[in-house]
Amino acid sequence: MQINGSIALVTGANGGIGTLFVEQLLQFDVAKIYACGRNNSKLAHLVALDSNRIAPVEVDIEKPMSVSAAVNQCSDITLLINNAGTSLNEGLISSKNLDAARKEMEINYFGTLSMCRAFAPILKQSGGGAIVNMLSLIGKVNLPFSGSYSASKAAAISMTQGIRAELTGQGTLVVAVMPGTVNTELAKDWPNPKVEPAEVVRATLKSVIDGEEDVYPGEQATQISSQLLTDPKGVEKYLARFLPGMELAGTDA
């Protein structure tokens, strides 16, 4: 897919990775970017980058009515980047209740699915376009420190594969982005090493251009994804050491 001249929508645009997506898309000379977040006041710094090409859009992907409103406002997109997500760093058994698990599933799985379902017809009208789902390597193997987040991303990986199959006929590229630990505020307490957000964004946009369906940005993701093919149980047992409540900052993983 050619990114130059495309019309992109980025959810979670006010976050670290989302902001970088907007900045790098501008460098590709896109025609328009819909920068989406739950509050327009937090998107002003993005609009200031190029008010002619960046339009702020309030979207809460947990709410179907909000997603429907976004479809009406952004009915000309050719590139959908589902970047919005959350991690509450809870275990599966140790957590006091299911609140974190439900919240992560609502946003990371159901919210992303809602966006894909809502915008698939628009992408079809535009000739196919592309969907990018920002996922995680720990959707492939659970990190118990953030066990329910891992589970939500596992569901999202499976969902992405299903959507890819269903949209093949309309020519929509569906990209699954599965980095390891990204150096953002969200993962400040997660194990090292961490990949820089800019590297994740560069690898993601390159995968869109190259038509690559699965991308593992960063050395950590590349190594572990390879190890999962040869020794999946060994990887599982290694990550099983990182339990809920551990002090992980500065720990090499």
N, C-alpha and C positions, 0 to 999 in steps of 0.2 A: 504494500500500500504506500502511496505517496503521501507523506505528511504535509509537504508544502501545499498551501492552498486549501487544506482541510478545515473542517469546522469541528472543534473538539469540545467535549464536556468533561470536566474534572471534578469529581466529588472529593470532599475533604480538602478543598483547595487551600484553606487557611492553615493547614498543618505544614510541617517541615517538608515532607516529600511532595505534598500537593503544590506548595509554592514553587518548588523546583520544577515540577512538571509544567506549570504555567510559564516560568522563565525560559525553559528550554524549548517549549513549543513556539514561543515568540521568535526564537532564533531560527526555527524552521520556516518562518514566514507563513504561519497559518493564517487563514482568512479571519477566523473568529475563535475566541475561547469563552465558553461559559464556565466561570469560576464559581463552584457551588460550595456552600457551607450552610450551617443551620442559622447563621445570623449575618446579615449583609454588612453590619458594622465591622465585622472582623475580616471583610474582604476588600476594604477600601485601599489597603496598601498594594493589592494586586491590580486593582483598576488603575491606580496611579502609574503603573508600569506602561500602560498603553490604553488609554480610555476609549480609543477608537475601535480596538479589537477585543477588549476584555469586558464582558458583561457579568455583573454579579447576580447570582441566582440563589435564593434561599431554598434549600432542600434538606429535609430530614428524611433520610432513606428508611427510617423505621415506620413512617406514616404513609400509607397508600395515597391519601389525598394530596400530600406534599409531592410525592413522585408524579402523580397525574398532572398536577399543576406545572411541574417542570417540563413534562412532555409538551404541553401546550405552549410553553415559553421557549422551548429549545427544539423546535420541530424540524430543524435543518441540519442536524449533526451528521458527521461521517465517522467520527472517532469518539467512542465512549470509554473513559478511563475511570473505573470503579476503584477509587483510592480510599474512600471513607472506611474506617474500621475502628475497632477498639480492643484493648487488652486490659483486663482487670487483675491479672497476675494472681489468680486463685487456683488452688488445687481442685481435684474432683471429689475426694473424700474429706479432706481437711477443711474445706470451705464450710462456713456456718450454715449456709443454705444454698439454694439453687439460683439466687438472684444474679450472680455474676455469669453463670453458665447461660442463663436465659438471655441476658443482655447481650452477651457476645454472639450468641446464635441469632438473635433478632437483627443485629447490625451486620455482622460478618457474613452470615448466610442468607437470611431472609431479605435483608435490605439490598444486598448485592443482586440477589435473584430478582427482586422487584424491579430494579433498574434495568437489568437485562431484558426482562419481559416487556417492560414499558417501551424501551427504545429499539427493540429488534425490528418492529415494522418500519420505523423511520430509517434505520440503516438499510433495510431492504429497498426502500424507495430511492435511496441515494446510490444504489448500485452494489451494496454489500457492506462496505466500510469495515470497521474493526471494533472489537470490544477487548479491553484490557482489564483483567481482574487481578488486583494486587493481593496476593495470597501469602504463603509463608512456607518455608522448608519444614517447619514443625507441624505442618498439616500432613506431612508424609511420615513423621515419626514423633511421638508425643514427648514434649518437655514437661515433666510433672510439675515443675515450678509454676508453670502457667498452663495447667492441664486442660482446663475448659476452653481456653483460647485455642490451643492446639486442636481440640475436637471441632471447634467451629470452623477452623481453617481446613480441616480434613473434609468436612461436609462441603465447604466451598470449592475445594479442588474437584471432588466428585461432581458437583453441580456444574462446574466449568466444563468438564469433559462432556457431560450430557448436553449442555447448551451448544457446545462446538458441533456435536453430531447433528443436532436439530437444525442448526443454521448453515450447515455446509451447503445445502441446496440453494440458499440465497446469496452465497458468495461472501459471507461475513467471516473474517478472520477472528478467532477467539484465542487470546493470548493469556496464559497462566504465568504469572511472575512469582517466583518462589525464592526470595532471598533468605539468607540466614538472619542473624541478629543485625539489625540496622541501627546505626548510631543516631538515635533520636531520643527525645525526652520520654517517649512511650516505653522505650527499652533501656532506660538508664540503669536499672538494676539487674539486667540480664547478663548472661555470661559473655565474656570476650572469646574470640575476636569479633569485631563488628565491621560491617561494610558501610562505607559512607553513602548517605542518601543520594548524592549526585551521581555516584556510580550506578546505583539502582535505576535511576531515571534514564541515564544514558543507555544502559543495557536494554531497558524496556522499549524505548523508542526505536532503537536499532532493530529489535526483534519485530516490531511492527513493519518497518521498512523491508526487512528480509523475509517476512512471512513465517517467522519462527513461532511455533505454538507454545513451547515450554521454555522458559528462561530461568537460569539460576544465577543471579548476580552475586559476584563476590567469591573469593577463594573458599570461604567456609561452606557456602552453598554448593559450589562445584565439587568439593571433596566429599562432603557428606552424601550428596545425591549419588555420587559414584559408589561410595561405600554401601549405600542401601541396596545396590544391585548385587553386590558380592557378599555382603555380610550384614543383612538387615537385623538379625537378632543381636549381633555385636553392637550395632549403633543404638538399638533400643536399650540394651543393658548399660551402655555408657551414659546415655542421657538420663537413665533412671536414677543416677546418683544425685541429680539436681532436683531436690525435693522442695515442696512448699515450705516457706519460712526460712530457707537458707539465706545466708548473706552472700550474694553472688557477685556483687560489684568487684571488679578487678580479678575475677577468677578466669583462668584460661580454660576454654572448652574445646 
